[in-house]
């Protein structure tokens, strides 16, 4: 299943390359805002922190909007920029909540970890370990935040609940998803974030959740089935047909196919 996830994400990106690049240009601009605003307000610490929070909200709002749009790409639909404003309006409150969570995570990293690290002793080490694992679980669960909003529910409470369920029920997959995202971002550094870029990073998550939900459709139809033996070959037949029997070699050298 994971191999097909990589293939589908890649070809979804390739088939919408110009759109993905344009989206990534927006991410470059929004990242510039995140960096520049706190720097411009650095003469006042309070203003700098407020500016950082506002800049993060702008980045998260753009990320949420693009995540919804690339979700359409994952569903084999045409992604059109006329959908940008409707999706933006639909993700404002979710982006605000995500910004609040991001700010809390930054405070934990900047203050919480150094505090308990400096404290030392058994209590300090124990508190540091607990804080680390809670933060890691939260970060891995938040991978599913906007995909769940796109595919399952609009209720904030249910989005968090279902994101946690997806993480704890698919722990190894969640770590693999995070690692894949890191690889995408690492590759993007060499192209100045244009390709594959943050848009593909979000597409990766949308494709992952789309495919993973097939497992729950199957279990709902087959309640007595073994949860550890999901027939992925059968479940992915339709998606494999839609993606087609393409290869990287055939994409670069079509005349050799």
N, C-alpha and C positions, 0 to 999 in steps of 0.2 A: 504493500500500500504506500509506504514512504517513497519508494522509487517512482511510483506513478505521480505522487504529489510533486516531486521535483520536476518531472517531465511536464505535467500539466501547467505548473506555474511558469516554467520557462517558455512554453509555446503560447500561453495566454499573454505573456509579456511581449513575445516576438510578434504576435499577430496584431498587437496594439502599441507597437514601439513608439510611434510619433506621439500618441496620447500619453504614454508613460513618461516620455522625455519632457513634455510640456508640464505634466504634473510635478515632475522632479524639479523643474525650474522654479515652480511655486514653493517647493520645500526649501530650496536654496535661499530664496528670498525670506521665507519665514524664519529660517535658522539665523540669517543675518540680523533679523529683528531681535531674536533671543540674545544674540551676542552683543549687539550694538546698544540697545536700550539701557541695560544695567550699566554698561561702560559710560554712556553719556550722562547717566545720573549718579555716577560714582562719587561726586562731590558731597552727596548726602546719603548716608547708609540706608535710612528708612525709605527714601525715594528710590534708591537702587533696588531694594527688595520688592517694592511695589511694582516697579517697572519690570522686574524679572517675572513676577507673577502674571502681569498683563501680557507680557511677551509669550509666556508659556501657554496662556489661554489661547492666544492667537494661533500658536503652533498646533495645539491640540484640536482647536476648532477646524483648522485646515486638514489635519490628519484624519479627524473623524469624517469630514466631508469626502475626502479622497478615498477613505476606506469603504464608504458606502458605494462610491462610484466603481471602484475596482471589484467590489462584490458583484456588480452587474457583469463585469468581464468574466469572473469566475463562473457565472451562471450562463455563459455563452450568449449574453445579451450585448447589444451595441451600447457602448459607453459614449454619452453625448454631454458636452459641456453645458447644455441648456439645463441639465439636471443639477448643476452645481449649487445654485441658490436654494432650490427646494431641499436638497440634502443638507446644506449648511444650516438652514432654519430648523431642520428636524434634529440636528445634533448639538445645538447650542447648550442645552442644559447638561447633556452628557459630557460635553467637553469641559464645562465648568466644574463638574464633579471630578473628572479625571485630573484637571489642573490642581484641584485641592489635594487630591491623593498624591500627585507628583510633588507638590510643595512639602507635604508631610514626609515623603520619602527622602527628599533633599535634606530636611531638618534632621532626620534620623541618621543619615550618612555624615552630615557635617557636625552634628552635636552628639547624638546618641552613641555612635560607635566609638569616637574618640574618648568620650566620658567614661564608658565602661572599660575601655582598653587601658586607660590611665589608672582606673580604680584598682585593677588587678585583683588578686586573691580569688578564692573559689566563687564568691558571689559575683564578682566582676566578670569572670570567664563564663559562668552560667548565664548571666544576663545577656552577655554579648552573643552567646550561642543562640539563645532564644530569639533575640532581636534579629539575628542573621537569618534564621530559618523562617521566621514570620515574614520578613521582608522578601525573601526568595520566593516563598509560596505566593505572596501577594503579587509579585512581579510576574511570575509564571501564569497566575490566574488571569491577570489583566491582559494577557495576550488574546484572550477570548472576548474581551469587553465589546469592541465594536462589531466583530463577527456575530456575536450573540444578539446584539442590537439589530443587526441587519436581518438575521435569519429566524430568530426565535421569539423575542419579546421586546416590548418597548418600556416595560415597567423597570424602573431603576433597581428596585429590590430583587426582582426576578433575574435581572441581568447579572447581578453580583452572585446570586445563588447558583445560577446555571454555569457561570464561569468557574466557580469553585468546584462544582460537580464535575465539569469537564476536566479540570486539573487533577483532582484526586482520583477520578476514575480512569484517567489516561496519563499517569505520572511520567512514565518513560517517554511516551509520545510528546508530552509537553516539554520535556527537556530537549528532545530532538528538534522540536519546532523552534525553541529558543536558539539552539545551536545553529540551525539553518538560517535563522534571521540574522545572527551575528556574522555568518559567512557572507550573506547577501550584502550587508553593510560594509564588511571588510573589502569585498570586491569593488564596491561602489566608490571607495576612497580613490582608486586608481583612475576613475573616470570623472572625478570631481562631482560625485553624487548624481550623475546624469543617467547612467546605466549600470546595474539594474535600478539602483536608487531606492529611496524610501517608499516610493509608490509600489515597487515590486515587493518590498519588505511587507507592506500591508496586503498586497495581493496574495502573497505566500500564506498569510494567516487566514485570509478569506477562503482560499482554496482548501486549506487544511481543515477548517471547520465544516465546509460544505461536504467534503469527503468523509470526515469522521462521523457526521450525523447519519450517514448511511448505516452505521453500526446500530444506532438506536432505533432506526426504522425497522431494521431486521429483527432486533430483540423484541420490539413491540409486537411484531407479527408472529414471532416465535418465542414466546415467554419461557419455554423449557429448554431453549438452546444453551449450549456451553458458551459463556461470555468470553472465555479465553480462546475459543476456536471460531473466530468470525470468518465466514467464507468470502474473503475480500475479492477473489477472482470473479465470483459470481456477481457481487455487489457493484463492481466497477465496470461491468460490461458496457453499459450505456455511455459512461464517461469516456471509456477507452475508444469507443466507436466515434464519438464526437471529436475527440482530440485527433484521432487518426493514427495510422501506423508510421508516424514521422520519426525522423532521426536527425541528429545534429549534422551528420555527414550529408544527408539528403537536403537539408536546409541550405548548406553552404555550397554543395556541388549537386544541384538537382539533376543535371544531365547524366550523372552516374547512377541514378536510381533506376 
